[in-house]
Amino acid sequence: MTDDNDLVRRGDADGIATITLDRPDKLNALSPAMFVALRAHLDDVATDESVRCVVLTGAGRAFCAGHDLDSISSDEQAVSKHFETETIDALESLPQPTIARIQGHCYTGGLELALGCDLLVASESAKLGDTHGQWGLVPIWGMSVRLPERVGRSTAKELMFTSRRVPGRKALDLGLVDRCVADDELDATVAALAAEICANSAGTNRIVKRLIADHAERSRDAALQHERALPHGVPDDMRERLSSGGR
């Protein structure tokens, strides 16, 4: 029997927590047990002040091929009714900036997971798509909300209605990912982006992320008023950075 901790790994270095879906023989297809392991890591990271950026990736040839169809057909149950959805919500709500490092397949549940991240970086050979319609399934992990937020309503409809898979470069053109790079540049690009984020004030990044999330719940005028009230305070390192010239 595979221990849940073997299904999702975490490694930390230089303020970056890398969370890796580690089921490469199944293209990291998501099972209930994987969500349990992922949630445990997310809960730990959320309260870890040493983590300044989170990278979510998959082991082997794929980021994540989606929901494990074997677990659906065998009626394998999650620990609670909405556990998977709440886990993606927890990813989206992490206080740290998050990056999805996407290679190979990123389909359906895997795409829903990636869309829970702040920034998506894909390789040119990556393939992204929503295949709910191909299998006669309906989204419950956030696809109908987060995909239109990313690419607009009409483009989201086309992708969802057709179950079309798009390569990394096309995903960039659609706004589905933020960067697309050559396969052999993916690791270096993600590492450089994470390092650039970590060089900034962790407190500022956390507050900015919360402010942007707050805006979604308010009108534009209300969001402007909310921002100027400093609802989340100021970063702990503000004075230190000001006195050191922003370093």
GUTI-674618 format. One line per 4 residues: their letters; for each residue x, y, z of N, C-alpha, C, O, CB. Coordinates in pm, whole numbers, plus 50000, padded with zeros to 5 digits. Glycine has a CB too. Layout:
a = X/Y/Z/X/Y/Z/X/Y/Z/X/Y/Z/X/Y/Z; ...
END
This chain:
mtdd = 50085/49882/50000/50000/50000/50000/50089/50124/50000/50189/50131/50072/49904/50000/50123; 50050/50224/49917/50128/50346/49908/50087/50442/50018/49968/50468/50037/50111/50412/49770; 50186/50495/50090/50159/50594/50193/50120/50725/50125/50178/50762/50023/50281/50613/50286; 50021/50796/50182/49977/50922/50124/50092/51019/50104/50095/51096/50008/49870/50986/50211
ndlv = 50188/51016/50197/50301/51109/50189/50390/51082/50068/50467/51170/50028/50384/51100/50314; 50379/50962/50009/50457/50931/49890/50392/50986/49763/50456/50990/49658/50474/50781/49878; 50266/51028/49772/50192/51072/49654/50216/51220/49621/50204/51260/49506/50045/51048/49675; 50249/51299/49721/50277/51441/49703/50396/51475/49792/50393/51451/49912/50152/51530/49737
rrgd = 50501/51531/49731/50624/51563/49806/50640/51714/49818/50594/51791/49734/50748/51501/49738; 50707/51754/49924/50742/51895/49943/50892/51906/49967/50950/51831/50045/50663/51958/50062; 50953/52002/49898/51093/52033/49921/51112/52183/49929/51056/52257/49849/51181/51974/49810; 51190/52228/50026/51211/52371/50047/51355/52411/50023/51448/52338/50061/51169/52410/50189
adgi = 51375/52526/49959/51509/52581/49940/51498/52730/49913/51420/52771/49827/51584/52509/49825; 51574/52810/49984/51584/52954/49960/51448/53024/49963/51422/53114/49883/51650/52978/49826; 51361/52983/50055/51231/53046/50070/51125/52995/49974/51011/53043/49977/51244/53190/50053; 51160/52899/49888/51066/52845/49790/51026/52704/49832/51111/52617/49850/51129/52843/49647
atit = 50896/52681/49848/50844/52547/49875/50795/52488/49744/50703/52542/49681/50730/52550/49982; 50855/52377/49703/50812/52309/49580/50728/52188/49620/50776/52098/49688/50936/52266/49492; 50603/52188/49577/50511/52078/49605/50494/51999/49475/50451/52053/49373/50372/52130/49659; 50527/51872/49482/50531/51788/49361/50430/51675/49368/50434/51593/49460/50670/51729/49340
ldrp = 50338/51672/49272/50249/51556/49257/50335/51441/49209/50399/51451/49105/50129/51585/49157; 50338/51331/49285/50437/51227/49259/50372/51091/49233/50385/50997/49311/50535/51216/49376; 50303/51087/49121/50242/50962/49075/50267/50950/48925/50173/50938/48846/50088/50958/49108; 50394/50952/48885/50426/50965/48743/50375/50850/48657/50348/50868/48539/50574/50976/48725
dkln = 50361/50730/48716/50311/50616/48638/50166/50636/48595/50121/50573/48500/50322/50487/48719; 50093/50724/48665/49954/50757/48630/49943/50900/48578/49834/50958/48577/49862/50738/48753; 50055/50957/48535/50060/51097/48489/50003/51191/48594/49941/51293/48563/49982/51112/48357; 50027/51152/48722/49985/51233/48837/49836/51257/48844/49790/51359/48895/50056/51366/48835
alsp = 49758/51161/48791/49612/51169/48799/49570/51176/48946/49627/51108/49031/49545/51049/48729; 49471/51259/48974/49434/51293/49111/49336/51193/49171/49225/51174/49121/49374/51432/49115; 49378/51131/49278/49292/51039/49354/49257/51106/49486/49320/51204/49525/49364/50901/49379; 49156/51054/49557/49125/51109/49690/49245/51110/49784/49263/51205/49860/49013/51029/49754
amfv = 49328/51006/49779/49445/50999/49866/49545/51109/49832/49610/51164/49921/49513/50862/49856; 49558/51142/49703/49649/51251/49665/49601/51384/49721/49682/51467/49764/49661/51260/49511; 49470/51405/49722/49418/51530/49777/49444/51540/49927/49469/51648/49978/49268/51541/49750; 49437/51427/49997/49467/51428/50140/49612/51472/50162/49640/51555/50248/49443/51288/50203
alra = 49703/51415/50084/49844/51449/50097/49869/51594/50058/49944/51665/50125/49930/51355/50011; 49807/51638/49948/49824/51776/49903/49772/51874/50007/49837/51975/50036/49752/51798/49769; 49656/51845/50063/49597/51935/50161/49686/51950/50284/49700/52059/50339/49459/51885/50203; 49747/51840/50328/49836/51846/50444/49953/51939/50417/49992/52018/50503/49887/51705/50479
hldd = 50010/51932/50297/50121/52021/50262/50075/52167/50255/50144/52257/50303/50184/51980/50128; 49959/52190/50196/49909/52327/50184/49882/52388/50321/49914/52504/50346/49781/52330/50099; 49825/52309/50410/49797/52359/50545/49927/52394/50618/49932/52493/50691/49718/52254/50626; 50030/52313/50598/50160/52341/50661/50224/52467/50602/50275/52551/50676/50254/52222/50644
vatd = 50221/52478/50470/50282/52593/50403/50213/52723/50443/50279/52826/50461/50276/52574/50250; 50081/52719/50457/50004/52840/50486/50050/52911/50612/50038/53033/50623/49859/52806/50498; 50102/52836/50707/50145/52896/50835/50297/52900/50851/50347/52930/50958/50085/52818/50951; 50369/52869/50743/50515/52866/50748/50571/53001/50702/50573/53030/50582/50570/52750/50661
esvr = 50616/53081/50796/50665/53215/50763/50794/53212/50682/50831/53313/50622/50686/53293/50890; 50863/53099/50680/50988/53091/50604/50963/53075/50455/51055/53095/50375/51073/52976/50655; 50841/53040/50416/50808/53019/50274/50761/53150/50214/50665/53211/50261/50699/52909/50258; 50830/53194/50109/50799/53321/50042/50734/53301/49906/50676/53394/49849/50926/53403/50027
cvvl = 50744/53179/49853/50685/53147/49722/50662/52997/49716/50739/52920/49774/50777/53195/49605; 50556/52955/49647/50524/52812/49634/50520/52776/49486/50458/52846/49406/50388/52779/49702; 50587/52666/49451/50583/52613/49314/50511/52480/49318/50549/52391/49395/50727/52598/49254; 50407/52465/49237/50333/52339/49226/50368/52274/49093/50357/52338/48988/50179/52362/49238
tgag = 50410/52149/49097/50452/52082/48974/50418/51933/48982/50365/51885/49083/50603/52101/48951; 50448/51861/48875/50423/51718/48870/50550/51643/48834/50633/51693/48758/50313/51686/48771; 50566/51524/48889/50683/51442/48858/50665/51374/48722/50553/51343/48680/50705/51335/48968; 50776/51352/48654/50772/51277/48529/50727/51359/48410/50762/51476/48397/50683/51160/48544
rafc = 50649/51297/48321/50616/51355/48191/50501/51454/48194/50478/51525/48095/50584/51247/48096; 50426/51460/48304/50305/51542/48305/50294/51624/48432/50347/51588/48537/50182/51454/48290; 50224/51736/48419/50184/51811/48538/50075/51731/48610/50091/51693/48725/50134/51955/48501; 49965/51707/48540/49856/51628/48597/49755/51599/48487/49703/51690/48423/49788/51702/48717
aghd = 49729/51471/48466/49637/51430/48360/49491/51448/48398/49403/51424/48315/49662/51286/48323; 49463/51488/48521/49325/51512/48562/49282/51420/48674/49364/51360/48743/49233/51496/48445; 49152/51411/48692/49093/51324/48793/49119/51179/48753/49100/51142/48637/48940/51351/48810; 49161/51098/48847/49186/50956/48820/49053/50888/48788/48969/50870/48877/49255/50887/48942
ldsi = 49033/50849/48661/48907/50790/48620/48882/50656/48688/48767/50617/48707/48904/50772/48470; 48989/50585/48726/48971/50460/48799/48906/50485/48934/48824/50405/48980/49105/50388/48817; 48943/50595/48999/48883/50624/49129/48737/50664/49114/48656/50639/49204/48961/50735/49200; 48702/50726/49000/48561/50759/48975/48480/50632/48951/48374/50614/49011/48548/50853/48854
ssde = 48531/50545/48863/48457/50422/48829/48446/50327/48947/48350/50250/48956/48524/50352/48713; 48544/50330/49037/48538/50243/49155/48464/50308/49271/48450/50250/49379/48680/50205/49199; 48416/50432/49247/48340/50506/49348/48423/50531/49474/48370/50531/49585/48213/50431/49384; 48555/50551/49455/48641/50585/49568/48602/50723/49620/48595/50818/49543/48791/50580/49528
qavs = 48578/50733/49750/48523/50854/49807/48630/50941/49873/48726/50891/49930/48417/50820/49908; 48611/51072/49862/48696/51165/49935/48659/51163/50083/48556/51106/50121/48683/51308/49877; 48741/51225/50164/48717/51221/50309/48595/51303/50348/48537/51279/50454/48839/51273/50383; 48554/51397/50265/48429/51470/50286/48376/51513/50150/48448/51506/50050/48450/51595/50380
khfe = 48252/51555/50145/48182/51577/50018/48255/51673/49926/48265/51647/49806/48044/51630/50044; 48307/51783/49978/48369/51885/49894/48518/51900/49922/48575/52007/49903/48299/52020/49914; 48581/51793/49967/48721/51801/50009/48812/51845/49895/48900/51929/49916/48767/51666/50063; 48794/51790/49775/48880/51826/49663/48865/51975/49628/48964/52046/49610/48847/51739/49540
teti = 48740/52020/49618/48714/52160/49587/48774/52251/49693/48836/52353/49660/48564/52185/49574; 48756/52215/49818/48808/52297/49928/48961/52298/49929/49022/52394/49974/48755/52247/50062; 49021/52190/49880/49168/52185/49872/49219/52282/49766/49320/52350/49788/49216/52042/49841; 49152/52289/49653/49191/52386/49550/49165/52528/49600/49243/52619/49571/49114/52361/49418
dale = 49056/52547/49674/49032/52677/49736/49147/52713/49832/49190/52828/49838/48898/52677/49812; 49195/52613/49906/49305/52637/50000/49433/52675/49926/49509/52760/49972/49331/52512/50086; 49455/52613/49810/49570/52650/49727/49557/52794/49681/49652/52871/49691/49582/52556/49605; 49440/52830/49632/49417/52967/49585/49434/53068/49697/49476/53181/49674/49278/52980/49523
slpq = 49400/53028/49819/49402/53119/49934/49535/53122/50008/49548/53195/50106/49294/53080/50030; 49634/53047/49963/49763/53053/50030/49810/53198/50036/49794/53272/49940/49868/52965/49957; 49868/53239/50148/49914/53379/50157/50032/53408/50066/50052/53523/50027/49952/53412/50298; 50111/53306/50032/50229/53327/49947/50190/53326/49799/50093/53260/49762/50335/53219/49976
ptia = 50264/53397/49713/50247/53382/49569/50274/53237/49528/50362/53171/49582/50341/53478/49493; 50197/53189/49430/50209/53050/49386/50230/53044/49235/50173/53124/49160/50084/52970/49426; 50311/52948/49192/50341/52928/49050/50310/52783/49014/50356/52691/49082/50490/52962/49018; 50233/52762/48909/50214/52628/48853/50317/52608/48744/50321/52682/48646/50069/52609/48797
riqg = 50401/52506/48760/50504/52471/48661/50446/52356/48579/50434/52245/48629/50643/52431/48729; 50411/52384/48452/50331/52291/48374/50411/52231/48259/50459/52302/48171/50207/52361/48320; 50423/52099/48262/50482/52025/48151/50389/51909/48116/50314/51861/48201/50626/51974/48188; 50395/51866/47991/50312/51752/47951/50164/51782/47966/50119/51894/47941/50348/51630/48034
hcyt = 50087/51680/48006/49942/51694/48017/49902/51778/48137/49957/51764/48247/49877/51556/48025; 49806/51866/48113/49742/51943/48220/49594/51951/48184/49548/52050/48126/49807/52087/48237; 49522/51846/48218/49384/51830/48172/49285/51833/48287/49311/51779/48395/49370/51701/48095; 49171/51897/48263/49051/51887/48346/49083/51913/48494/49110/52027/48530/48987/51751/48330
ggle = 49080/51810/48580/49111/51832/48721/49249/51889/48742/49271/51968/48834/49097/51704/48797; 49344/51850/48657/49478/51906/48665/49479/52053/48629/49550/52132/48691/49572/51830/48574; 49398/52091/48529/49388/52232/48493/49318/52310/48603/49355/52423/48633/49314/52249/48359; 49215/52250/48663/49147/52316/48775/49245/52342/48889/49239/52445/48955/49028/52230/48825
lalg = 49334/52247/48912/49435/52263/49016/49532/52376/48978/49562/52462/49061/49513/52132/49038; 49580/52376/48855/49672/52481/48810/49609/52619/48818/49675/52716/48853/49718/52454/48666; 49479/52627/48787/49411/52756/48791/49395/52810/48932/49361/52927/48950/49275/52744/48726; 49420/52726/49031/49422/52773/49169/49549/52848/49204/49559/52906/49312/49405/52657/49262
cdll = 49647/52846/49113/49774/52917/49136/49766/53059/49081/49683/53090/48997/49892/52840/49070; 49854/53145/49131/49856/53284/49087/49914/53299/48946/49861/53375/48865/49937/53368/49184; 50022/53227/48918/50091/53238/48790/50108/53099/48731/50140/53004/48802/50229/53307/48807; 50088/53087/48600/50103/52960/48531/50214/52973/48428/50211/53062/48343/49969/52916/48463
vase = 50313/52884/48436/50424/52882/48341/50426/52745/48275/50434/52643/48343/50561/52913/48412; 50419/52743/48143/50410/52616/48070/50526/52599/47972/50583/52697/47923/50277/52608/47994; 50559/52475/47945/50654/52444/47839/50581/52443/47705/50459/52431/47701/50725/52308/47865; 50658/52456/47596/50596/52459/47464/50523/52329/47431/50422/52331/47360/50702/52487/47359
sakl = 50573/52216/47482/50511/52087/47451/50397/52052/47546/50333/51948/47529/50613/51979/47455; 50369/52138/47645/50258/52112/47736/50127/52114/47659/50115/52182/47557/50255/52216/47851; 50029/52040/47708/49894/52039/47649/49795/52065/47762/49795/51995/47863/49863/51903/47576; 49711/52166/47743/49615/52204/47845/49474/52196/47788/49451/52228/47672/49644/52345/47897
gdth = 49379/52153/47871/49242/52147/47823/49145/52098/47929/49184/52038/48029/49234/52059/47704; 49018/52126/47903/48910/52078/47989/48834/51970/47914/48772/51997/47811/48814/52195/48032; 48838/51847/47965/48776/51734/47894/48654/51679/47967/48618/51563/47947/48878/51623/47875; 48591/51759/48051/48471/51712/48119/48369/51656/48019/48312/51549/48040/48408/51825/48202
gqwg = 48348/51732/47910/48247/51693/47812/48278/51561/47743/48186/51487/47708/48232/51799/47709; 48405/51532/47723/48442/51406/47658/48397/51285/47739/48362/51181/47683/48594/51402/47637; 48399/51299/47872/48369/51186/47960/48229/51194/48020/48192/51109/48102/48470/51180/48072; 48150/51294/47980/48016/51307/48035/48016/51350/48180/47928/51311/48257/47944/51177/48022
lvpi = 48115/51431/48218/48126/51480/48356/48095/51630/48360/48094/51696/48257/48268/51452/48413; 48071/51681/48478/48051/51825/48494/48151/51877/48597/48187/51804/48690/47904/51858/48537; 48197/52001/48582/48297/52054/48674/48237/52084/48812/48127/52138/48823/48360/52181/48617; 48312/52047/48916/48275/52083/49052/48396/52134/49131/48385/52164/49250/48213/51961/49124
wgms = 48511/52145/49063/48633/52189/49131/48670/52332/49092/48781/52376/49121/48749/52095/49099; 48580/52405/49027/48604/52546/49000/48626/52584/48855/48650/52701/48827/48718/52587/49076; 48620/52489/48762/48651/52520/48623/48560/52627/48564/48607/52716/48493/48642/52395/48540; 48430/52621/48593/48335/52714/48531/48351/52855/48585/48294/52949/48529/48193/52666/48554
vrlp = 48426/52872/48692/48452/53005/48749/48592/53053/48711/48608/53164/48659/48435/53003/48902; 48693/52970/48737/48831/53016/48720/48873/53022/48573/48952/53109/48536/48926/52924/48796; 48823/52932/48489/48863/52938/48348/48811/53064/48281/48889/53131/48213/48812/52814/48273; 48682/53102/48296/48637/53230/48238/48711/53350/48296/48735/53448/48225/48489/53247/48261
ervg = 48747/53344/48424/48825/53453/48482/48960/53468/48412/49012/53578/48398/48846/53431/48632; 49015/53357/48368/49146/53357/48302/49137/53402/48157/49214/53488/48114/49209/53218/48308; 49046/53344/48081/49048/53361/47935/48926/53433/47880/48919/53458/47759/49059/53227/47869; 48830/53467/47964/48706/53528/47917/48598/53423/47895/48627/53305/47876/48731/53606/47790
rsta = 48475/53468/47897/48361/53375/47893/48353/53298/47761/48335/53176/47762/48233/53450/47915; 48364/53368/47648/48343/53300/47521/48454/53199/47493/48426/53089/47445/48335/53401/47407; 48579/53235/47522/48689/53141/47501/48676/53022/47595/48701/52908/47555/48825/53212/47522; 48636/53047/47718/48615/52937/47813/48506/52844/47762/48519/52722/47771/48579/52991/47952
kelm = 48399/52900/47710/48291/52817/47657/48342/52729/47542/48313/52610/47536/48174/52905/47608; 48419/52790/47452/48470/52711/47339/48558/52598/47386/48546/52485/47338/48547/52801/47242; 48648/52626/47480/48737/52521/47530/48658/52412/47601/48690/52294/47587/48840/52581/47626; 48556/52450/47677/48479/52352/47752/48382/52275/47663/48364/52154/47681/48403/52420/47865
ftsr = 48319/52344/47567/48224/52278/47478/48292/52175/47387/48232/52074/47351/48151/52381/47394; 48418/52201/47350/48487/52116/47253/48582/52014/47315/48625/51921/47247/48564/52202/47158; 48616/52030/47443/48719/51947/47508/48853/51959/47436/48934/51867/47439/48674/51799/47513; 48875/52072/47371/48997/52091/47293/49120/52102/47383/49117/52171/47486/48985/52216/47206
rvpg = 49227/52034/47344/49356/52050/47411/49438/52151/47331/49443/52146/47208/49432/51913/47423; 49502/52243/47402/49583/52344/47333/49728/52333/47381/49752/52311/47500/49526/52486/47358; 49824/52350/47290/49965/52346/47329/50004/52472/47405/49930/52570/47408/50055/52330/47207; 50120/52468/47466/50165/52577/47551/50162/52713/47484/50115/52810/47544/50303/52550/47597
rkal = 50210/52723/47359/50215/52852/47292/50075/52907/47267/50052/53027/47282/50292/52839/47159; 49982/52821/47229/49843/52864/47209/49781/52904/47342/49704/53000/47349/49760/52753/47142; 49813/52830/47447/49762/52864/47581/49808/53004/47621/49733/53078/47685/49808/52761/47685; 49930/53040/47584/49981/53174/47612/49901/53278/47533/49863/53382/47587/50131/53184/47577
dlgl = 49876/53250/47406/49800/53343/47321/49660/53366/47378/49606/53476/47368/49790/53289/47178; 49601/53262/47436/49465/53272/47492/49463/53338/47630/49357/53374/47680/49403/53133/47501; 49581/53355/47690/49586/53407/47826/49565/53301/47931/49549/53332/48049/49485/53513/47843; 49566/53175/47889/49547/53065/47983/49669/53045/48072/49657/53006/48188/49516/52936/47909
vdrc = 49788/53073/48018/49911/53071/48097/49978/53207/48085/49949/53284/47994/50008/52956/48051; 50067/53235/48179/50133/53365/48182/50265/53366/48105/50307/53470/48054/50158/53406/48323; 50329/53251/48097/50452/53238/48020/50455/53101/47954/50403/53003/48008/50577/53258/48111; 50518/53095/47838/50544/52968/47771/50688/52972/47722/50729/53066/47654/50444/52943/47652
vadd = 50764/52869/47756/50906/52866/47722/50941/52730/47663/50866/52634/47676/50994/52896/47846; 51057/52726/47599/51107/52598/47547/51117/52497/47660/51142/52534/47775/51244/52616/47479; 51097/52372/47627/51095/52267/47729/51220/52271/47817/51211/52257/47939/51082/52130/47663; 51335/52290/47755/51459/52284/47832/51485/52413/47910/51586/52424/47980/51575/52257/47739
elda = 51394/52511/47898/51408/52635/47975/51306/52645/48089/51307/52742/48165/51393/52754/47882; 51220/52545/48102/51111/52553/48199/51163/52565/48342/51121/52652/48417/51020/52432/48187; 51254/52476/48379/51305/52478/48517/51372/52610/48550/51347/52668/48655/51403/52363/48538; 51458/52658/48460/51531/52782/48485/51436/52902/48492/51454/52992/48574/51637/52805/48376
tvaa = 51334/52902/48406/51239/53013/48405/51159/53019/48535/51142/53126/48593/51145/52999/48286; 51110/52903/48579/51033/52899/48703/51121/52936/48822/51079/53011/48911/50971/52758/48724; 51244/52884/48823/51336/52916/48933/51366/53066/48938/51371/53125/49046/51467/52837/48918; 51387/53126/48822/51418/53270/48818/51298/53353/48863/51314/53451/48935/51462/53311/48677
laae = 51180/53314/48820/51059/53386/48859/51037/53375/49010/51006/53475/49076/50937/53332/48782; 51053/53255/49064/51035/53235/49208/51138/53316/49287/51106/53375/49390/51046/53086/49244; 51262/53318/49238/51367/53394/49305/51337/53544/49301/51362/53615/49398/51504/53366/49241; 51285/53591/49189/51250/53732/49176/51140/53769/49275/51143/53876/49335/51205/53763/49031
ican = 51043/53678/49292/50936/53701/49389/50993/53702/49531/50958/53788/49612/50827/53592/49377; 51081/53607/49559/51139/53596/49694/51227/53716/49730/51246/53746/49848/51220/53469/49705; 51280/53784/49630/51365/53900/49657/51283/54019/49705/51339/54113/49763/51443/53938/49532; 51153/54016/49682/51066/54124/49727/51027/54102/49872/51055/53997/49930/50941/54132/49637
sagt = 50962/54201/49930/50911/54186/50066/50803/54079/50070/50703/54089/49998/50857/54320/50118; 50821/53978/50152/50719/53875/50166/50590/53935/50220/50480/53895/50182/50768/53762/50259; 50605/54033/50309/50487/54098/50365/50409/54174/50260/50286/54167/50256/50526/54191/50477; 50479/54249/50174/50412/54320/50066/50339/54223/49974/50223/54245/49940/50513/54404/49986
nriv = 50407/54115/49934/50345/54020/49843/50219/53958/49903/50118/53941/49833/50443/53910/49807; 50223/53926/50031/50106/53867/50097/49991/53967/50101/49876/53931/50077/50142/53822/50239; 50022/54093/50133/49917/54195/50141/49859/54224/50004/49737/54237/49989/49972/54323/50204; 49945/54235/49903/49897/54261/49767/49805/54147/49721/49701/54171/49659/50016/54276/49668
krli = 49843/54024/49752/49760/53910/49712/49623/53917/49779/49521/53888/49716/49829/53776/49748; 49620/53956/49905/49493/53968/49975/49410/54083/49920/49288/54071/49907/49516/53987/50126; 49473/54194/49889/49400/54308/49834/49335/54273/49700/49220/54309/49676/49493/54427/49817; 49408/54204/49615/49352/54166/49485/49235/54070/49504/49134/54080/49433/49461/54100/49395
adha = 49247/53978/49599/49135/53887/49629/49017/53965/49686/48902/53937/49652/49179/53778/49729; 49045/54064/49771/48939/54147/49828/48860/54219/49718/48738/54232/49726/48997/54250/49925; 48932/54264/49615/48870/54342/49507/48759/54263/49439/48659/54320/49396/48976/54384/49403; 48776/54134/49429/48677/54050/49360/48541/54055/49428/48439/54026/49366/48726/53906/49352
ersr = 48540/54090/49555/48416/54093/49632/48355/54233/49641/48255/54252/49710/48440/54038/49771; 48415/54332/49573/48371/54470/49588/48358/54539/49453/48414/54493/49353/48468/54548/49678; 48283/54649/49450/48282/54733/49331/48418/54800/49320/48497/54797/49414/48167/54838/49337; 48445/54861/49204/48574/54926/49184/48595/55040/49285/48701/55051/49346/48585/54980/49041
daal = 48494/55123/49301/48507/55235/49395/48528/55183/49537/48611/55236/49611/48383/55325/49389; 48453/55081/49575/48466/55025/49710/48604/54964/49729/48662/54972/49838/48357/54920/49736; 48658/54901/49623/48791/54841/49632/48898/54948/49649/48994/54928/49724/48820/54757/49507; 48882/55061/49581/48978/55170/49596/48975/55225/49739/49079/55253/49799/48948/55282/49495
qher = 48854/55241/49792/48841/55289/49930/48901/55187/50028/48967/55224/50125/48692/55316/49965; 48877/55060/50000/48928/54952/50085/49081/54953/50088/49141/54940/50194/48876/54815/50037; 49142/54967/49971/49288/54966/49963/49350/55079/50045/49446/55057/50119/49332/54976/49817; 49296/55200/50031/49358/55315/50097/49340/55313/50249/49406/55388/50321/49301/55444/50040
alph = 49251/55226/50298/49232/55213/50442/49337/55122/50506/49336/55103/50628/49093/55161/50473; 49427/55065/50424/49530/54973/50473/49470/54863/50561/49510/54847/50676/49637/55051/50553; 49375/54787/50507/49304/54688/50590/49393/54576/50642/49360/54512/50742/49191/54629/50511; 49504/54550/50575/49593/54442/50617/49723/54495/50677/49820/54420/50693/49624/54351/50500
gvpd = 49724/54623/50710/49843/54681/50770/49955/54702/50670/49931/54710/50550/49891/54593/50882; 50078/54712/50721/50196/54729/50635/50293/54617/50666/50286/54557/50773/50263/54869/50658; 50384/54587/50574/50479/54478/50596/50571/54503/50714/50608/54617/50743/50562/54456/50472; 50607/54396/50782/50698/54407/50897/50834/54463/50859/50901/54526/50940/50715/54271/50963
dmre = 50875/54438/50733/51010/54480/50692/51012/54614/50619/51112/54650/50558/51072/54373/50604; 50900/54689/50625/50892/54813/50548/51004/54911/50585/51075/54960/50497/50757/54879/50571; 51020/54941/50713/51121/55039/50754/51262/54992/50720/51347/55070/50677/51110/55067/50905; 51285/54865/50741/51419/54810/50711/51451/54825/50563/51562/54862/50527/51427/54662/50752
rlss = 51354/54795/50477/51377/54805/50333/51392/54950/50288/51474/54981/50201/51263/54738/50257; 51314/55038/50346/51327/55178/50310/51464/55233/50348/51523/55312/50273/51217/55260/50378; 51514/55192/50464/51642/55243/50508/51760/55181/50434/51870/55236/50434/51657/55221/50656; 51736/55065/50372/51845/54996/50301/51835/55014/50149/51904/54946/50074/51844/54847/50334
ggr = 51750/55105/50105/51739/55132/49962/51661/55027/49886/51684/55008/49766/51874/55144/49903; 51570/54959/49953/51484/54862/49886/51544/54725/49870/51495/54644/49791/51448/54913/49753; 51650/54695/49945/51715/54564/49933/51679/54478/50053/51723/54363/50062/51869/54579/49921
END
